[in-house]
Amino acid sequence: MNYRTFGRTGWEVSEIGYGMWGLAGWTGSDKAEVLRALERAVDLGCNFFDTAWGYAEGVSEQILGELLRNYPDKQLYSATKIPPKNRAWPSKPDFQISDVFPADYIVEYTEKSLQNLGTETIDLMQFHVWEDAWASQDEWKRTVEKLTEQGKVRAWGISINRWEPDNSLNTLRTGLIDAVQVIYNIFDQNPEDHLFPLCKELNLGVIARVPFDEGTLTGTFTKDTTFPADDWRSTYFVPENLNSSVDHADALKPLVPNGMTMPEMAMRFILSNPDVHTTIPGMRQIRHVESNIATSDGRGLLPELLHELAAHRWGRTPTEWSQ
């Protein structure tokens, strides 16, 4: 495993982190297998774990807390998120921060996460949705400063809405945010335009989420793929999205180098960008842990291939189904 310095925090984080959403909202998860996968990830050098209260209402946080207790001698970084009070993902431009992240609510859910994790301090607390218009509001700023001074949170981050990387830039300039979490993959290259340069200027940590475009970049979906009704992907991969996603993935297949899979190419695309400090694939099985972490070997994609992949940038804007 290779490590990268996580912005101004100075933390040396594994460039392959662990996304823990797979414990809720997805079908096919087995808790015992997930626990084994988490332990295997630690054994292979993973030290950055991203969860949220919203993943099964704290259950994912509790599992991470158990993992932290099982490895008291290892430096494992915990990143979690405060859910929006109105329970609306993503946020909308007309939302008021008083309805989404009022001060007392930020404190309440910081305490809930501390309890679930079983720790005295959260390494990285993130706002699970965000609107850049809130950058000028003072109440959240005072609350962030207070919780930091109390030692309950070491660093703060925002999880940026899907396909809206620029809906964050003014907030980052407040100086109160240490890290951003943003969708970045072969299709979603927009963060390269403005977000990544600003993060580099401000020395902020960058977490790339959704490395496989919710599964499209595994190359296994077809236009006949379906998901159970209780799987959130059944509402995301509506025909309009599924058909287009499969077309885009199929167009990539001729570019996959010999001896490499499409998921491996997708991971190596992200790791080839030094502006990204860690990426957090969801890993529910040991084989996924081993295959993803195997890409952390310092071998990025060839410049010629990266140039070709740049042409597969897919400019998308939020819709009612994009969540």
C-alpha positions in Angstrom: 0.0 0.0 0.0 1.2 3.5 -0.8 0.4 6.5 1.3 -0.3 10.2 0.5 -0.2 13.2 2.8 -3.8 14.3 3.4 -3.5 18.0 2.9 -2.8 20.2 5.8 -3.8 17.6 8.4 -0.4 16.0 7.7 -2.0 12.5 8.0 -0.4 9.8 5.9 -3.4 8.0 4.5 -3.6 4.9 2.4 -4.4 5.9 -1.2 -6.9 3.1 -1.2 -9.4 3.9 1.6 -12.5 2.0 2.5 -16.1 3.2 1.7 -18.5 1.7 4.2 -21.8 2.6 2.5 -22.2 -1.1 1.4 -23.6 -2.0 4.8 -26.9 -0.3 4.0 -29.0 0.5 1.0 -27.3 -2.2 -1.1 -28.4 -5.8 -1.5 -26.1 -8.7 -1.1 -24.2 -7.6 2.0 -23.2 -10.2 4.6 -22.1 -8.7 7.9 -19.7 -11.4 8.7 -18.1 -11.2 5.3 -17.9 -7.4 5.6 -16.1 -7.7 8.9 -13.6 -10.1 7.4 -13.1 -7.8 4.5 -12.4 -4.9 6.8 -9.8 -6.9 8.8 -8.2 -8.0 5.5 -8.0 -4.3 4.4 -6.2 -3.3 7.6 -3.8 -6.2 7.2 -3.0 -5.0 3.7 -2.3 -1.5 4.9 -5.6 0.4 4.5 -5.9 3.0 7.3 -8.7 5.4 6.1 -12.3 4.4 6.6 -15.2 6.5 5.5 -18.6 6.0 7.0 -21.7 8.1 7.9 -24.5 8.1 10.5 -26.8 7.8 7.4 -25.5 4.3 6.6 -28.1 2.3 8.5 -28.6 5.0 11.1 -25.3 4.5 12.8 -24.8 0.8 12.3 -21.9 1.3 9.9 -20.3 3.7 12.5 -20.7 1.0 15.1 -18.9 -1.5 12.9 -16.1 0.9 12.3 -15.9 1.5 16.1 -15.5 -2.3 16.6 -12.7 -2.4 14.0 -10.9 0.5 15.7 -11.1 -1.3 19.1 -9.7 -4.5 17.5 -6.6 -2.6 16.3 -5.6 -0.4 19.2 -1.9 -0.3 18.1 -2.6 0.8 14.5 -3.2 4.3 13.3 -6.6 4.0 11.6 -8.4 7.2 10.5 -12.1 7.5 11.0 -14.2 9.7 8.7 -17.9 10.0 9.2 -20.7 12.4 8.2 -23.6 14.3 9.8 -26.8 13.5 7.9 -29.0 16.4 6.7 -31.7 17.2 9.3 -34.3 17.2 6.6 -33.1 13.8 5.4 -32.8 15.1 1.8 -30.0 13.8 -0.3 -28.6 15.7 -2.1 -29.4 19.2 -0.9 -31.2 21.7 -3.2 -30.2 25.3 -3.9 -33.3 26.7 -2.1 -32.6 24.8 1.1 -31.7 26.9 4.1 -28.8 25.7 6.4 -31.1 26.3 9.4 -33.2 23.4 8.1 -30.3 21.2 7.2 -27.5 21.8 9.7 -28.6 24.0 12.6 -25.9 24.5 15.3 -27.5 22.3 18.0 -28.1 19.6 15.4 -24.4 19.6 14.4 -23.5 19.1 18.0 -26.1 16.4 18.6 -24.9 14.2 15.7 -21.3 14.7 16.5 -22.1 13.2 19.9 -24.1 10.4 18.3 -21.2 9.5 16.0 -18.7 9.6 18.9 -20.9 7.2 20.8 -21.3 4.9 17.8 -17.5 4.9 17.2 -16.7 4.6 20.8 -14.0 7.2 20.6 -13.3 10.6 22.2 -12.4 12.2 18.9 -13.5 11.9 15.3 -10.7 12.3 12.9 -12.7 13.8 10.1 -16.3 14.9 10.4 -18.0 15.8 7.2 -21.3 17.4 6.2 -23.1 14.8 4.2 -24.6 17.3 1.8 -23.6 20.9 1.1 -24.6 24.2 -0.7 -22.0 26.8 -1.3 -24.5 29.5 -0.5 -24.1 28.5 3.1 -20.5 29.7 3.1 -21.5 33.1 4.4 -23.5 31.8 7.3 -21.8 32.2 10.7 -23.6 29.7 12.9 -22.1 26.6 11.4 -18.7 28.2 11.5 -18.9 28.9 15.3 -20.1 25.4 15.9 -17.2 23.9 13.9 -14.7 26.0 15.8 -16.3 25.1 19.2 -16.3 21.3 18.6 -12.7 21.5 17.3 -11.6 23.4 20.4 -13.3 20.8 22.6 -11.2 18.1 21.0 -14.2 16.3 19.6 -13.3 16.7 16.0 -9.8 16.9 14.5 -10.7 18.0 11.0 -13.8 19.0 9.0 -14.9 18.2 5.5 -17.8 18.5 3.1 -19.2 15.8 0.9 -20.0 17.5 -2.4 -23.3 16.8 -4.2 -23.2 14.5 -7.2 -21.9 16.3 -10.4 -21.6 19.6 -8.6 -17.8 19.9 -7.8 -17.9 23.7 -8.0 -20.7 23.9 -5.4 -18.1 24.2 -2.7 -15.4 26.7 -3.7 -16.5 29.6 -1.5 -16.9 27.3 1.5 -13.3 26.0 1.1 -12.0 29.6 1.1 -13.5 30.1 4.6 -10.4 28.3 6.0 -12.6 26.0 8.2 -12.7 23.0 5.9 -9.8 20.6 5.8 -11.0 18.1 3.2 -13.5 17.5 0.4 -15.1 14.3 -0.7 -16.2 14.4 -4.4 -17.2 12.0 -7.1 -14.2 11.5 -9.4 -13.7 8.8 -11.9 -13.1 8.2 -15.7 -16.5 9.7 -16.5 -16.6 12.4 -13.8 -13.5 14.4 -14.5 -15.0 17.9 -13.8 -13.2 18.3 -10.4 -10.0 18.7 -12.4 -11.2 22.1 -13.6 -11.6 24.2 -10.5 -11.9 22.1 -7.4 -8.6 20.2 -7.5 -6.5 23.4 -8.2 -8.2 25.2 -5.3 -7.6 22.2 -3.0 -4.0 22.2 -4.0 -3.7 25.9 -3.4 -5.3 25.6 0.1 -3.5 22.3 0.9 -6.8 20.4 1.5 -7.3 16.7 1.6 -9.1 15.2 -1.4 -11.3 12.0 -1.1 -12.4 10.6 -4.5 -15.7 8.6 -4.1 -17.7 6.5 -6.5 -14.6 5.2 -8.4 -16.6 2.7 -10.4 -19.5 5.1 -11.2 -21.9 3.1 -8.9 -20.8 -0.1 -10.7 -20.9 1.1 -14.4 -17.1 1.1 -14.6 -16.9 -2.6 -13.6 -18.0 -3.3 -17.2 -20.5 -5.9 -16.0 -23.8 -4.1 -16.5 -26.0 -4.6 -19.5 -29.2 -2.8 -20.6 -31.1 -5.7 -19.0 -29.5 -5.3 -15.6 -32.1 -4.9 -12.8 -31.8 -4.4 -9.0 -34.2 -5.4 -6.2 -36.8 -2.8 -5.2 -35.1 -2.3 -1.8 -31.7 -1.6 -3.4 -31.2 2.2 -3.9 -29.7 1.5 -7.3 -33.2 0.5 -8.6 -34.1 4.2 -8.4 -30.7 5.4 -9.7 -30.3 3.2 -12.7 -33.6 4.1 -14.3 -33.6 3.2 -18.1 -32.5 6.7 -19.0 -29.4 6.3 -16.9 -28.7 2.6 -17.3 -28.8 2.6 -21.1 -26.5 5.6 -21.4 -24.2 4.3 -18.7 -23.8 0.9 -20.5 -23.1 2.7 -23.8 -20.4 4.8 -22.1 -18.9 1.7 -20.4 -18.9 -0.3 -23.6 -17.1 2.5 -25.4 -14.3 2.1 -22.9 -13.8 -1.6 -23.3 -11.4 -1.4 -26.3 -9.1 0.8 -24.2 -8.6 -1.7 -21.4 -4.9 -2.8 -21.6 -4.0 -6.4 -22.0 -3.8 -8.2 -18.7 -5.9 -5.5 -17.0 -9.6 -5.4 -16.1 -11.9 -2.4 -16.4 -12.2 -2.0 -12.6 -8.4 -2.0 -12.4 -8.2 0.6 -15.1 -10.8 2.7 -13.3 -8.8 2.6 -10.1 -5.5 3.3 -11.7 -7.0 6.3 -13.5 -7.7 7.9 -10.1 -4.4 6.9 -8.6 -2.6 8.5 -11.6 -3.8 11.9 -10.3 -1.6 13.2 -7.5 -4.3 15.7 -6.5 -6.3 12.8 -5.1 -5.1 11.6 -1.7 -7.4 8.6 -1.2 -10.2 6.9 -3.0 -12.9 5.0 -1.2 -14.4 2.1 -3.1 -17.1 0.1 -1.4 -15.7 -3.3 -0.6 -18.0 -5.9 0.8 -16.0 -9.0 0.0 -12.4 -10.0 0.6 -11.7 -10.5 -3.1 -12.7 -6.9 -3.7 -10.4 -5.7 -1.0 -7.5 -7.6 -2.4 -8.0 -6.6 -6.0 -8.5 -2.9 -5.2 -5.6 -2.7 -2.9 -3.4 -4.5 -5.4 -3.6 -1.3 -7.6 -1.7 0.7 -5.0 1.7 -0.3 -6.4 2.9 3.0 -7.8 2.2 2.1 -11.4 -0.1 4.6 -12.9 -1.6 4.5 -16.3 0.5 5.4 -19.3 0.2 9.0 -20.4 -1.1 7.9 -23.8 -3.9 6.0 -22.2 -4.7 8.9 -19.8 -5.0 11.1 -22.8 -7.4 8.7 -24.5 -9.5 8.4 -21.3 -9.8 12.2 -21.0 -11.9 12.0 -24.2 -14.4 9.9 -22.2 -15.3 12.6 -19.8 -19.0 12.6 -19.4 -20.5 16.0 -18.5 -23.6 15.4 -16.4 -25.9 17.6 -14.3 -28.1 16.6 -11.4 -31.5 15.2 -12.2 -34.4 13.9 -10.1 -33.0 10.4 -10.2 -29.3 11.3 -9.7 -29.6 11.5 -5.9 
